[in-house]
Amino acid sequence: MMMPKFVFLCAIAFGTLVAHIGNVWGQQPAKASLEQVEAYVRNTWKSPPAGWESRIKQDETQRVCSQFRNDPPRAEYAAIKAREIATLVFPADGNVLGSWKAGEAVAQTGTGGQFSDKDDTVRGGNCYACHQMAPKELSYGTLGPSLAEYGKIRKFESAEAKAAYAKIFNAQSVLPCSSMPRFGAHKFLTEQQIKDVTAYLFDPASPVNNP
Ligand code: HEC
């Protein structure tokens, strides 16, 4: 009786293959230690930007988001949200809208703060890398939702503009573990730049609201 044994061996071979594929799929990406990342930066850039050492360290929110692969349980989710809301700083005079023209430059600029940039390179928000904004602009990323006609859809309401300012200041105050950068909380963009890019979304004259 050769057949049953052959079938049996085939079954084992198949089972091993499935287990192997399962292992490969289930593998976590290799983790680099902080020392390895530090060594990489020192070996790669002659003069990395000032303060780079703190930028490669995870803060508590990033640590928890990594631990739960961006899907934290309810209690951790609430803790992140409370911590990130506490970072919000609104303009002293309550006006969250600057100049949409300056905001367009903030949205379109992706340089500044990169390790290959000089310390005095003006920083941008690189919003177009992830979002559609002005409908006439052909080039944009799709990691984030389209923001075309953002203010118009929200009837240019001031409460909505304030909510957008908060979102841009600290995206995780609205959605913990969001992949959108926390531009204000990390002082990456200035208050004026955040006001300008909010105006880019909310000024009725902005190309964002004029398809
Ligand atoms: C690395 C990608 C990335 C960049 C860069 C980015 N965003 Fe986002 N943004 C997202 C993602 C993803 C979401 C949806 C998830 C969320 O709400 O956090 C989002 C959501 C938003 C929302 C809320 C949309 C809604 O549902 O009402 C606004 C407003 C926004 N982004 C504005 C901006 C602006 C302005 C900039 C530039 C200063 C910017 N984003 C840069 C990824 C990004």
Boltz pocket constraint, residues with backbone or C-beta under 6 A from the ligand:
constraints:
  - pocket:
      binder: B
      contacts: [[A, 106], [A, 107], [A, 125], [A, 126], [A, 127], [A, 128], [A, 129], [A, 130], [A, 131], [A, 143], [A, 144], [A, 145], [A, 147], [A, 164], [A, 167], [A, 168], [A, 171], [A, 175], [A, 178], [A, 179], [A, 180], [A, 181], [A, 183], [A, 197]]
      max_distance: 6.0
